[in-house]
Amino acid sequence: MLHLFIINPTAGKSDSSKELMSEIKQTFKNKNYLIELTQYPSHATKLIENYSKLYPEITVYACGGDGTLNEVLNGIKENTNIALAIIPIGTGNDFIRSICKEKKDLTRYLDVKPTLIDMIKVENKYGINVVSAGFDADVAKNMNRFRKLGPNAYYASIAYTLMRPMKNYFTFIIDDKIKIENAPYLMGICANGQYYGGGMHVSPYSNINDGKLDFIRIKSISRIQIPGFMKVFVEGRHIEELKKYVDMIQCQKVQYISDKKINVSIDGEIHSMYNPTIELLPKSLKFIIPN
């Protein structure tokens, strides 16, 4: 068994890689371990693809934020010889919120048997937390315009996105049988985890190993309604309190159909796709839940 630590030195507000490496060396000194620092986008994916050819069994520790986690996941894919663990040192760390409190104590990962959890597949991409399209995905994509603003980039992107068309016309096909005809939506969300966007409680009833995808449709609303909606949405009260605009159904597969390319956010990573299908893969990922 190889314990492979993949560390993103740019994750979080400051570089904590040296401190983390020191802790790894102390905690895993009696284990077979390796440490790799990512050097460019998708490097984590390539590292896992390479090491999986050399070792029959690996536990990969994604040390970073949700972006690092997504890269690692897309290296693992559906390889059941690899188990995934998360050491959250990023700024968002949304997926881990659905599982346990964040504690950077590596002894909690020692000698833990993996648990099988659900995973999401979007065409040839993989996710573990939340897949969405519409206003929130557009905000995430537009953040690239405001990276120089640092922590204020998210709010600048919201303001910019609010100035643009907010109606997204989607047709949804659910589990290959339920068809919801073309209508205007603010966004459509497929959730396995409960949180995204740095702590927004987007899907409060989601469970990472219940074999169900929580599909949330939010109807188009006006710009003037956005502030009030966002307050309820961030706190996870939208499904119960905004039934006029919000609908949720549990399923295994959803296809989004539009007459143009759709910006799809897969755990915060943006991909432009034609008519993507979002599918849950039940109990397809070995996952280390820290003690």
Buried (B, 14 or more C-beta within 10 A) or exposed (E): EBBBBBBBBBBBEEBBBEEBBEBBEEBBEEEEBBBBBBEEEEBBBEBBBEBBEEBEEBBBBBBBBBBBBBBBBBBBBEBEEBBBBBBBBBBBBBBBBBBEEBEEEBEBBEEBEBBBBBBBBBBEBBBBBBBBBBBBBBBBBBBEEBEEEEEEBBEBBBEBBEEEEBEBEBBBBBBEEEEBEEBEBBBBBBBBBBBBBBEBBBBBBBBBBBEBBBBBBBBBBEEEEBEEBEEBBBEBBBBEEBEEBBBBBBBBBBBBBBEEEBBBBBBBBBBEBEBBBBBBBBBBBBBBBBE
